[in-house]
Amino acid sequence: MTRVAVACIVLAASAGCAPEVATPVAATAVAGAEAPGTRCDAGAAAALVGRAADASVAEAQRLSGARTVRRYATGDALTMDYRADRLNVETDPGGTIVRLSCG
């Protein structure tokens, strides 16, 4: 068999291994609107920076509209997965909020 024929067979066989691409589905019937808890707006909770995280995380979640919260101290190891519905609460070693972000 020639190299070209082998290459064609390998390409044809590997095409079946390609991941499927999901088609986005609208969250609500209103164009441009999203279902509650599917997005996070860290800016809405920005006033909580400088407060104690223990007393403010629940309020930050409510204000941001996030479905989940990930609290961590500056320098902690984190996963790099992105979740549009997650509020990240970064604290200093004393537990004071230093940064709010989504993802």
ChimeraX commands (.cxc) that place a marker at each C-alpha (Angstrom):
marker #1 position 0.00,0.00,0.00 radius 0.5
marker #1 position 1.24,3.49,-0.72 radius 0.5
marker #1 position 1.76,6.14,1.94 radius 0.5
marker #1 position -1.08,8.19,0.49 radius 0.5
marker #1 position -3.51,5.29,0.82 radius 0.5
marker #1 position -2.43,4.62,4.39 radius 0.5
marker #1 position -2.80,8.32,5.25 radius 0.5
marker #1 position -6.33,8.35,3.78 radius 0.5
marker #1 position -7.33,5.29,5.80 radius 0.5
marker #1 position -5.95,6.79,9.03 radius 0.5
marker #1 position -7.73,10.10,8.40 radius 0.5
marker #1 position -11.03,8.37,7.64 radius 0.5
marker #1 position -10.78,6.22,10.76 radius 0.5
marker #1 position -9.92,9.16,13.03 radius 0.5
marker #1 position -12.81,11.26,11.70 radius 0.5
marker #1 position -15.19,9.10,13.70 radius 0.5
marker #1 position -13.32,10.09,16.89 radius 0.5
marker #1 position -13.95,13.81,16.48 radius 0.5
marker #1 position -15.97,15.32,19.35 radius 0.5
marker #1 position -19.51,16.39,18.70 radius 0.5
marker #1 position -20.19,20.10,18.77 radius 0.5
marker #1 position -23.18,20.97,20.92 radius 0.5
marker #1 position -25.69,23.38,19.49 radius 0.5
marker #1 position -26.43,26.19,21.95 radius 0.5
marker #1 position -29.96,26.28,23.26 radius 0.5
marker #1 position -31.65,29.52,24.31 radius 0.5
marker #1 position -32.04,29.73,28.09 radius 0.5
marker #1 position -35.34,31.59,27.89 radius 0.5
marker #1 position -37.90,32.54,25.32 radius 0.5
marker #1 position -36.91,36.22,25.48 radius 0.5
marker #1 position -34.13,37.03,23.04 radius 0.5
marker #1 position -30.93,37.99,24.84 radius 0.5
marker #1 position -32.24,37.05,28.30 radius 0.5
marker #1 position -30.81,34.25,30.40 radius 0.5
marker #1 position -32.27,32.03,33.06 radius 0.5
marker #1 position -31.44,33.02,36.64 radius 0.5
marker #1 position -28.28,31.36,37.94 radius 0.5
marker #1 position -26.75,30.76,34.50 radius 0.5
marker #1 position -24.50,33.82,34.59 radius 0.5
marker #1 position -22.48,35.66,37.18 radius 0.5
marker #1 position -22.02,39.43,37.53 radius 0.5
marker #1 position -19.13,40.04,39.94 radius 0.5
marker #1 position -19.49,43.79,39.52 radius 0.5
marker #1 position -22.85,43.70,41.28 radius 0.5
marker #1 position -21.09,42.48,44.44 radius 0.5
marker #1 position -17.99,44.69,44.17 radius 0.5
marker #1 position -18.98,46.68,47.28 radius 0.5
marker #1 position -18.20,43.58,49.38 radius 0.5
marker #1 position -14.45,43.75,48.66 radius 0.5
marker #1 position -12.72,44.50,51.96 radius 0.5
marker #1 position -15.33,42.71,54.09 radius 0.5
marker #1 position -14.92,39.42,55.96 radius 0.5
marker #1 position -15.66,36.54,53.59 radius 0.5
marker #1 position -17.31,34.41,56.30 radius 0.5
marker #1 position -20.08,36.98,56.68 radius 0.5
marker #1 position -20.29,38.11,53.05 radius 0.5
marker #1 position -20.05,35.10,50.71 radius 0.5
marker #1 position -23.79,34.36,50.74 radius 0.5
marker #1 position -24.61,38.01,50.03 radius 0.5
marker #1 position -22.01,38.10,47.25 radius 0.5
marker #1 position -23.60,35.04,45.66 radius 0.5
marker #1 position -27.06,36.60,45.86 radius 0.5
marker #1 position -25.94,39.95,44.44 radius 0.5
marker #1 position -23.93,38.40,41.61 radius 0.5
marker #1 position -26.65,35.92,40.62 radius 0.5
marker #1 position -24.09,33.09,40.60 radius 0.5
marker #1 position -25.24,29.50,41.02 radius 0.5
marker #1 position -22.05,28.42,42.81 radius 0.5
marker #1 position -19.22,30.06,44.75 radius 0.5
marker #1 position -15.54,29.13,44.90 radius 0.5
marker #1 position -13.73,30.70,47.84 radius 0.5
marker #1 position -9.94,30.58,47.96 radius 0.5
marker #1 position -6.97,32.41,49.45 radius 0.5
marker #1 position -4.54,34.33,47.26 radius 0.5
marker #1 position -1.94,31.89,45.94 radius 0.5
marker #1 position -4.05,28.73,46.36 radius 0.5
marker #1 position -3.95,26.18,43.54 radius 0.5
marker #1 position -7.12,26.26,41.44 radius 0.5
marker #1 position -8.55,24.30,38.56 radius 0.5
marker #1 position -8.63,26.17,35.25 radius 0.5
marker #1 position -12.16,25.15,34.30 radius 0.5
marker #1 position -14.43,28.02,33.32 radius 0.5
marker #1 position -17.99,28.16,34.66 radius 0.5
marker #1 position -20.06,31.17,33.69 radius 0.5
marker #1 position -22.35,30.59,36.69 radius 0.5
marker #1 position -19.58,30.56,39.35 radius 0.5
marker #1 position -18.44,33.46,41.55 radius 0.5
marker #1 position -14.79,33.30,42.61 radius 0.5
marker #1 position -14.13,34.91,46.00 radius 0.5
marker #1 position -10.42,35.54,46.59 radius 0.5
marker #1 position -9.42,36.27,50.17 radius 0.5
marker #1 position -6.25,37.33,51.96 radius 0.5
marker #1 position -4.81,35.05,54.68 radius 0.5
marker #1 position -7.06,36.75,57.25 radius 0.5
marker #1 position -10.26,35.91,55.33 radius 0.5
marker #1 position -10.96,39.38,53.93 radius 0.5
marker #1 position -12.30,39.54,50.37 radius 0.5
marker #1 position -9.67,41.03,48.05 radius 0.5
marker #1 position -11.19,40.18,44.66 radius 0.5
marker #1 position -14.45,38.94,43.12 radius 0.5
marker #1 position -14.57,37.45,39.63 radius 0.5
marker #1 position -16.67,35.08,37.61 radius 0.5
marker #1 position -15.63,31.91,35.89 radius 0.5
marker link #1:1,2 radius 0.2
marker link #1:2,3 radius 0.2
marker link #1:3,4 radius 0.2
marker link #1:4,5 radius 0.2
marker link #1:5,6 radius 0.2
marker link #1:6,7 radius 0.2
marker link #1:7,8 radius 0.2
marker link #1:8,9 radius 0.2
marker link #1:9,10 radius 0.2
marker link #1:10,11 radius 0.2
marker link #1:11,12 radius 0.2
marker link #1:12,13 radius 0.2
marker link #1:13,14 radius 0.2
marker link #1:14,15 radius 0.2
marker link #1:15,16 radius 0.2
marker link #1:16,17 radius 0.2
marker link #1:17,18 radius 0.2
marker link #1:18,19 radius 0.2
marker link #1:19,20 radius 0.2
marker link #1:20,21 radius 0.2
marker link #1:21,22 radius 0.2
marker link #1:22,23 radius 0.2
marker link #1:23,24 radius 0.2
marker link #1:24,25 radius 0.2
marker link #1:25,26 radius 0.2
marker link #1:26,27 radius 0.2
marker link #1:27,28 radius 0.2
marker link #1:28,29 radius 0.2
marker link #1:29,30 radius 0.2
marker link #1:30,31 radius 0.2
marker link #1:31,32 radius 0.2
marker link #1:32,33 radius 0.2
marker link #1:33,34 radius 0.2
marker link #1:34,35 radius 0.2
marker link #1:35,36 radius 0.2
marker link #1:36,37 radius 0.2
marker link #1:37,38 radius 0.2
marker link #1:38,39 radius 0.2
marker link #1:39,40 radius 0.2
marker link #1:40,41 radius 0.2
marker link #1:41,42 radius 0.2
marker link #1:42,43 radius 0.2
marker link #1:43,44 radius 0.2
marker link #1:44,45 radius 0.2
marker link #1:45,46 radius 0.2
marker link #1:46,47 radius 0.2
marker link #1:47,48 radius 0.2
marker link #1:48,49 radius 0.2
marker link #1:49,50 radius 0.2
marker link #1:50,51 radius 0.2
marker link #1:51,52 radius 0.2
marker link #1:52,53 radius 0.2
marker link #1:53,54 radius 0.2
marker link #1:54,55 radius 0.2
marker link #1:55,56 radius 0.2
marker link #1:56,57 radius 0.2
marker link #1:57,58 radius 0.2
marker link #1:58,59 radius 0.2
marker link #1:59,60 radius 0.2
marker link #1:60,61 radius 0.2
marker link #1:61,62 radius 0.2
marker link #1:62,63 radius 0.2
marker link #1:63,64 radius 0.2
marker link #1:64,65 radius 0.2
marker link #1:65,66 radius 0.2
marker link #1:66,67 radius 0.2
marker link #1:67,68 radius 0.2
marker link #1:68,69 radius 0.2
marker link #1:69,70 radius 0.2
marker link #1:70,71 radius 0.2
marker link #1:71,72 radius 0.2
marker link #1:72,73 radius 0.2
marker link #1:73,74 radius 0.2
marker link #1:74,75 radius 0.2
marker link #1:75,76 radius 0.2
marker link #1:76,77 radius 0.2
marker link #1:77,78 radius 0.2
marker link #1:78,79 radius 0.2
marker link #1:79,80 radius 0.2
marker link #1:80,81 radius 0.2
marker link #1:81,82 radius 0.2
marker link #1:82,83 radius 0.2
marker link #1:83,84 radius 0.2
marker link #1:84,85 radius 0.2
marker link #1:85,86 radius 0.2
marker link #1:86,87 radius 0.2
marker link #1:87,88 radius 0.2
marker link #1:88,89 radius 0.2
marker link #1:89,90 radius 0.2
marker link #1:90,91 radius 0.2
marker link #1:91,92 radius 0.2
marker link #1:92,93 radius 0.2
marker link #1:93,94 radius 0.2
marker link #1:94,95 radius 0.2
marker link #1:95,96 radius 0.2
marker link #1:96,97 radius 0.2
marker link #1:97,98 radius 0.2
marker link #1:98,99 radius 0.2
marker link #1:99,100 radius 0.2
marker link #1:100,101 radius 0.2
marker link #1:101,102 radius 0.2
marker link #1:102,103 radius 0.2
view
